[in-house]
Amino acid sequence: MKAYFKKQIALPQDHGSWVFILSPLLVGVFAGGVFNYASFNFIVAAMSAFLIRQPLTATVKSLSGRRSAADLPAARFWSLVYGFISALALLGLILEGFGYVLYLAAPGIPVFAWHLWLVSRRAERRQAGVEVIATGVLALTAPAAYWVGIGRYHPDGWWLWLFCWLQSAASIVYAYLRLSQREMEPRQAQVRTRGEWIRMGKRALLYTSFNLILSAALGFAGFIPKLTAIPFLIQWLETLWGVSNPAVGWKPTRIGVRQLIVSVLWTLLFILVWR
């Protein structure tokens, strides 16, 4: 039985990815205001679909020679476990009249297939574009959880999707900036001017500035709650600080923990202001 219970195959090892599924899930559940049996089924389905990525990725790595063939039994076992759990939860949703939320899973199929193709070619690392698109797929759990909570479709769910995706995308771009700063040689970093650091962080600043301006404008116009810009202000201030204080020599864990704290704060504040 030990051959089947391998943590590195059963659970995602890139710990930062958890926030990209849990944040929109929590946003959608709290926005819906009701936690019922259908909400439970949806959370189980979403989490099992998220978890199945790890054993399927391990399967592709084993078949392409990147991992030992000895990992295949465990990878297949956990793929079947997560697939079975997801199928049961989705059946429960369908029986309760929420089958339409399954359409939101459609974009995830080609994106995940793209990811597996990159894995087979040993090219999945440092793919910021793929990660941004993937978080857009994961952000679809926000409107789905919201609709299940209120018991019907409502267009406000798409605002939840948009803002969760914008936050995740900006977070990914900022993380790549911090990793790039970390990898610089101390001597090279010392001779860099403030303007050069700003140019290096231009993309991250553009993402967070766009999110802040958009949320503030839509709130001012009355399309969304007026205080929605507050969570994005936190993310913008963190990016501004990160551009001015390069992470030269930082350990990846330190960068990841700081990113996690900001994402958790954004999620909590967004839930509060949206309600």
C-alpha positions as a printed NumPy array, in Angstrom:
array([[  0.   ,   0.   ,   0.   ],
       [  2.96 ,   2.352,   0.528],
       [  3.411,   2.458,  -3.237],
       [  0.061,   4.268,  -3.536],
       [  0.36 ,   6.768,  -0.694],
       [  2.972,   9.15 ,  -2.01 ],
       [  2.455,  12.749,  -0.922],
       [  4.319,  14.191,  -3.896],
       [  1.835,  12.482,  -6.22 ],
       [ -1.359,  12.846,  -4.195],
       [ -0.998,  16.554,  -3.378],
       [  0.267,  19.598,  -5.32 ],
       [  3.836,  20.438,  -4.371],
       [  3.699,  24.034,  -5.629],
       [  2.113,  25.323,  -2.419],
       [  1.416,  28.772,  -3.856],
       [ -1.157,  27.309,  -6.246],
       [ -3.608,  26.576,  -3.412],
       [ -4.54 ,  30.223,  -3.047],
       [ -5.613,  30.402,  -6.698],
       [ -8.412,  27.893,  -6.065],
       [ -9.298,  28.696,  -2.44 ],
       [ -9.54 ,  32.466,  -2.904],
       [-12.228,  32.463,  -5.655],
       [-14.049,  29.6  ,  -3.926],
       [-14.301,  31.569,  -0.683],
       [-15.26 ,  34.751,  -2.53 ],
       [-18.092,  32.934,  -4.328],
       [-19.361,  31.123,  -1.236],
       [-19.486,  34.263,   0.912],
       [-20.976,  36.353,  -1.89 ],
       [-23.761,  33.77 ,  -2.2  ],
       [-24.45 ,  34.135,   1.507],
       [-25.786,  30.588,   1.858],
       [-23.939,  27.332,   2.428],
       [-26.112,  24.365,   1.543],
       [-25.72 ,  20.801,   0.325],
       [-25.29 ,  22.004,  -3.248],
       [-22.486,  24.331,  -2.088],
       [-20.806,  21.39 ,  -0.395],
       [-21.04 ,  19.315,  -3.57 ],
       [-19.607,  22.135,  -5.628],
       [-16.641,  22.672,  -3.289],
       [-15.884,  18.932,  -3.323],
       [-16.101,  18.838,  -7.124],
       [-13.899,  21.92 ,  -7.539],
       [-11.244,  20.756,  -5.082],
       [-11.06 ,  17.225,  -6.496],
       [-10.729,  18.661, -10.012],
       [ -7.922,  20.88 ,  -8.736],
       [ -6.178,  17.993,  -6.961],
       [ -6.334,  15.637,  -9.946],
       [ -3.834,  17.859, -11.732],
       [ -0.969,  16.484,  -9.608],
       [ -1.377,  12.732, -10.302],
       [ -2.147,  13.343, -13.984],
       [  0.981,  15.476, -14.278],
       [  2.966,  12.719, -12.552],
       [  1.522,  10.223, -15.036],
       [  2.707,  12.289, -17.994],
       [  6.145,  12.715, -16.42 ],
       [  6.438,   8.967, -15.901],
       [  5.337,   8.149, -19.438],
       [  7.739,  10.719, -20.9  ],
       [ 10.661,   9.431, -18.873],
       [ 10.899,  12.344, -16.461],
       [  9.917,  10.225, -13.473],
       [ 10.336,   6.603, -12.544],
       [  7.778,   4.159, -13.924],
       [  7.332,   3.056, -10.296],
       [  5.255,   6.207,  -9.743],
       [  2.625,   5.15 , -12.274],
       [  0.529,   2.954,  -9.92 ],
       [  0.191,   5.769,  -7.372],
       [ -0.519,   8.343, -10.09 ],
       [ -3.254,   6.186, -11.586],
       [ -4.7  ,   5.428,  -8.147],
       [ -5.052,   9.074,  -7.132],
       [ -6.341,  10.057, -10.569],
       [ -9.124,   7.494, -10.16 ],
       [ -9.849,   8.574,  -6.573],
       [-10.144,  12.259,  -7.42 ],
       [-12.037,  11.511, -10.615],
       [-14.551,   9.323,  -8.771],
       [-15.109,  11.904,  -6.02 ],
       [-15.538,  14.669,  -8.588],
       [-18.023,  12.583, -10.596],
       [-20.15 ,  11.909,  -7.493],
       [-20.169,  15.579,  -6.484],
       [-21.067,  16.69 , -10.006],
       [-23.887,  14.145, -10.125],
       [-25.229,  15.668,  -6.912],
       [-25.131,  19.143,  -8.48 ],
       [-26.934,  17.928, -11.597],
       [-29.66 ,  16.254,  -9.545],
       [-30.162,  19.483,  -7.597],
       [-30.603,  21.489, -10.785],
       [-27.16 ,  23.085, -11.075],
       [-25.941,  21.181, -14.102],
       [-25.39 ,  24.447, -15.969],
       [-22.32 ,  25.245, -13.83 ],
       [-20.568,  22.349, -15.573],
       [-20.269,  24.544, -18.663],
       [-17.745,  26.627, -16.728],
       [-15.403,  23.636, -16.708],
       [-15.161,  23.646, -20.515],
       [-12.358,  26.264, -20.749],
       [-10.29 ,  24.241, -18.311],
       [-10.014,  21.225, -20.613],
       [ -7.845,  22.799, -23.354],
       [ -5.815,  24.783, -20.801],
       [ -5.024,  21.645, -18.805],
       [ -4.225,  19.727, -21.988],
       [ -1.816,  22.539, -22.91 ],
       [ -0.18 ,  22.219, -19.494],
       [  0.259,  18.46 , -19.872],
       [  1.743,  18.945, -23.333],
       [  4.283,  21.382, -21.886],
       [  5.064,  18.89 , -19.121],
       [  5.732,  16.165, -21.698],
       [  8.224,  18.501, -23.374],
       [  9.857,  19.599, -20.102],
       [  8.753,  23.156, -20.789],
       [  6.166,  23.86 , -18.087],
       [  8.382,  25.992, -15.84 ],
       [  8.387,  29.789, -15.988],
       [  5.322,  29.913, -18.235],
       [  3.716,  33.085, -16.873],
       [  1.234,  33.324, -19.737],
       [ -0.056,  29.808, -19.167],
       [ -0.329,  30.443, -15.43 ],
       [ -2.327,  33.633, -15.956],
       [ -4.761,  31.834, -18.252],
       [ -5.001,  28.899, -15.832],
       [ -5.91 ,  31.197, -12.942],
       [ -8.649,  32.647, -15.13 ],
       [-10.083,  29.141, -15.356],
       [ -9.782,  28.61 , -11.601],
       [-11.454,  31.979, -10.988],
       [-14.609,  30.591, -12.633],
       [-15.254,  28.801,  -9.349],
       [-16.249,  32.189,  -7.88 ],
       [-19.376,  32.755, -10.015],
       [-20.259,  29.059,  -9.863],
       [-20.135,  29.018,  -6.046],
       [-22.121,  32.265,  -6.002],
       [-24.87 ,  30.919,  -8.26 ],
       [-25.102,  27.689,  -6.299],
       [-25.375,  29.71 ,  -3.093],
       [-28.196,  31.971,  -4.266],
       [-29.869,  29.097,  -6.096],
       [-29.949,  30.705,  -9.544],
       [-27.918,  32.418, -12.231],
       [-27.149,  36.102, -11.683],
       [-24.908,  38.307, -13.862],
       [-23.077,  39.673, -10.791],
       [-21.203,  36.38 , -10.767],
       [-19.169,  37.559, -13.719],
       [-17.862,  40.516, -11.699],
       [-16.602,  38.044,  -9.1  ],
       [-14.864,  36.055, -11.826],
       [-13.261,  39.131, -13.353],
       [-11.899,  40.526, -10.11 ],
       [-10.606,  37.176,  -8.863],
       [ -8.825,  36.667, -12.176],
       [ -7.374,  40.176, -12.215],
       [ -6.018,  39.729,  -8.697],
       [ -4.478,  36.344,  -9.508],
       [ -2.931,  37.583, -12.755],
       [ -1.355,  40.577, -11.025],
       [ -0.097,  38.302,  -8.254],
       [  1.627,  35.999, -10.756],
       [  3.276,  38.855, -12.642],
       [  4.477,  40.37 ,  -9.366],
       [  5.85 ,  37.002,  -8.194],
       [  7.911,  36.69 , -11.387],
       [  9.232,  40.196, -10.817],
       [ 10.356,  39.326,  -7.294],
       [ 12.023,  36.125,  -8.499],
       [ 13.841,  38.069, -11.21 ],
       [ 15.054,  40.558,  -8.609],
       [ 16.178,  37.697,  -6.379],
       [ 18.329,  36.172,  -9.104],
       [ 20.337,  39.324,  -9.744],
       [ 23.943,  39.472,  -8.629],
       [ 24.422,  41.821,  -5.635],
       [ 27.106,  43.817,  -7.47 ],
       [ 24.836,  44.263, -10.466],
       [ 21.946,  45.284,  -8.224],
       [ 24.013,  47.917,  -6.412],
       [ 24.743,  49.906,  -9.561],
       [ 21.132,  49.914, -10.756],
       [ 19.344,  53.236, -10.611],
       [ 15.848,  53.759,  -9.227],
       [ 14.596,  54.316, -12.765],
       [ 15.969,  50.952, -13.868],
       [ 14.213,  49.178, -11.018],
       [ 10.953,  50.899, -11.948],
       [ 11.334,  49.871, -15.589],
       [ 11.974,  46.313, -14.456],
       [  8.749,  46.356, -12.446],
       [  6.718,  48.211, -15.075],
       [  4.546,  45.241, -16.019],
       [  3.667,  44.426, -12.413],
       [  2.84 ,  48.072, -11.729],
       [  0.665,  48.241, -14.845],
       [ -1.323,  45.176, -13.77 ],
       [ -1.982,  46.362, -10.22 ],
       [ -2.62 ,  49.965, -11.294],
       [ -5.15 ,  48.801, -13.883],
       [ -6.932,  46.688, -11.254],
       [ -7.05 ,  49.58 ,  -8.795],
       [ -8.308,  52.131, -11.334],
       [-10.902,  49.767, -12.831],
       [-12.351,  48.708,  -9.466],
       [-12.439,  52.322,  -8.255],
       [-14.125,  53.559, -11.447],
       [-16.744,  50.799, -11.478],
       [-17.453,  51.359,  -7.781],
       [-17.798,  55.111,  -8.306],
       [-20.182,  54.474, -11.221],
       [-22.328,  52.192,  -9.04 ],
       [-21.802,  48.953, -10.969],
       [-20.148,  47.248,  -7.992],
       [-19.808,  48.013,  -4.25 ],
       [-18.028,  51.328,  -3.818],
       [-15.28 ,  49.977,  -1.542],
       [-14.18 ,  47.221,  -3.929],
       [-11.   ,  49.162,  -4.72 ],
       [ -9.697,  48.745,  -1.145],
       [ -8.386,  45.16 ,  -1.598],
       [ -6.729,  46.186,  -4.849],
       [ -5.149,  49.165,  -3.104],
       [ -3.381,  46.725,  -0.754],
       [ -2.015,  44.784,  -3.734],
       [ -0.952,  47.995,  -5.499],
       [  0.89 ,  49.27 ,  -2.397],
       [  2.691,  45.925,  -2.058],
       [  3.8  ,  46.104,  -5.699],
       [  4.971,  49.679,  -5.298],
       [  6.962,  48.634,  -2.236],
       [  8.404,  45.61 ,  -4.058],
       [  9.596,  47.714,  -6.978],
       [ 11.309,  50.13 ,  -4.58 ],
       [ 12.745,  47.367,  -2.375],
       [ 14.169,  44.659,  -4.689],
       [ 14.249,  41.098,  -3.353],
       [ 17.936,  40.637,  -4.165],
       [ 19.225,  37.606,  -2.271],
       [ 15.832,  36.691,  -0.829],
       [ 14.923,  33.039,  -0.414],
       [ 11.972,  31.859,  -2.546],
       [ 10.119,  30.898,   0.65 ],
       [ 10.267,  34.465,   1.907],
       [  8.849,  35.737,  -1.371],
       [  6.135,  33.092,  -1.355],
       [  5.051,  33.77 ,   2.229],
       [  4.765,  37.491,   1.582],
       [  2.731,  36.796,  -1.554],
       [  0.459,  34.482,   0.421],
       [ -0.149,  37.11 ,   3.099],
       [ -1.131,  39.705,   0.494],
       [ -3.453,  37.242,  -1.275],
       [ -5.119,  36.274,   2.007],
       [ -5.611,  39.949,   2.909],
       [ -7.062,  40.623,  -0.534],
       [ -9.504,  37.726,  -0.187],
       [-10.678,  38.738,   3.29 ],
       [-11.065,  42.399,   2.372],
       [-12.852,  41.595,  -0.884],
       [-15.336,  39.375,   0.957],
       [-15.993,  42.149,   3.488],
       [-16.418,  45.005,   1.   ],
       [-18.496,  42.965,  -1.463],
       [-21.03 ,  42.066,   1.19 ]])
